[in-house]
Amino acid sequence: MRILRYTVLAIALLLWAGGLSTTVSRWLYKVGVIADDYRFGDLYRMSALPQFKEPAPNCPSASLSSDTASTHLYIIGDSFSEEQRISERDFPVSYYKRVAWEHPQRAQLDPTKRNILILESVERHFREHFAIPVTELAIESDTTATPARRPPFRKRLSSEFHRSDMEERLESALFSQDWAFWFKELKARLTLNWFNRVSTNVSLSKNREHLFLGLDTDSTKKLNSSFSPLSDGEVNRLVDSVNAVAARYRQLGFNDVYLSIIPNKASILETQRSQYNRLIERVQQSPRLRVKTIDVYTPFRTASPSPYLLSDTHWSCSGRSIWLNQVQKTAQF
């Protein structure tokens, strides 16, 4: 019995450490103790509704990158441009670097190449990203002369241990395997069919054919929702901010800077839900804007099939292709 107690205690401590520590959780993923609970989409993960369950697709790469290409491409972006969705192989470039919002990195530009910067933001976070100065990409004349400074101990500790989202990480550690989904789906079905309710993190379309992120549809989320009020004054301030960011990066050596706003799923599939604030159109069509835009809002509105995944907030392979085509068309690689 003592061996059994110690074994159970050791397993509990290991799972607790996985919920608290980034390093431990990554190791548990690697050895298969924790499964990827995003494998059927982030919306399914939050809702557990089986009618919105589908495996994440593996979109084919265009294999366009080339060592001899004359373009270097940089992206400051969010989850739409993460490595599992977009990579260097999708562009006809000889160098590619992506920087995530709120995760600053350094770079040294090659003046013999055409250096392009794309400011990519999903609609729900655009107002947050451009309400403050954009400093995610620091340009230096020689990055080898000044080694990157190690983050302060407190920041490294914060990135390693996550007490704020420990509950969510523990849930992933304990209930990420397929057997757990059966129970989650049963509960979700009963809650929807008996009480007409879904997880507070998501929302159903009126015809129940689409699932959206709650942030996108809840008009009380002032900075995120497609249906929260947006004054002309705020649009002007956001446009001025984009202009200032682009001007600064041009001064730092970029030949071209482009803006790409990815529409919220609800902004395309259910604009009649409430009063859509038309953020993307108002920014892209503003006479004050002095930055070229990579417009996917227009083609997404008429795209068939849907440019979004059934079980996820992100685009489908066809939606991804639309964006990549628009990038090449606008940036003229």
Buried (B, 14 or more C-beta within 10 A) or exposed (E): EEEEEEEEEEEEEBBBBBBBBEEBBEBBBEEEBBBEBBEBBBBBBBBBBBBBBEEBEEBEEBEBBEEEBEBBBBBBBBBBBEEEBBBBBBBBBBBBBBBBBEEBBBBEBEEEBBBBBBBBBBBBBBBEBBEEEBEBBEBBEEBEEEEEEEEEEEEEEEEEBBEEEBEEBBBBBEBBEEEBBEEBBEEBBEBBEEEEEBBEEBBBBEEEEBBBBBBBBBBEBEBBBBBBEBEEEBBBBBBBBBBBBBEBBBEBBBBBBBBBBBBBBBBBBBBEBBEBBBBBBBBBEBEEBBBBBBBBBBBBEEBEEBBBBBBBBBBBBBBBBBBBBBBBEBBEB
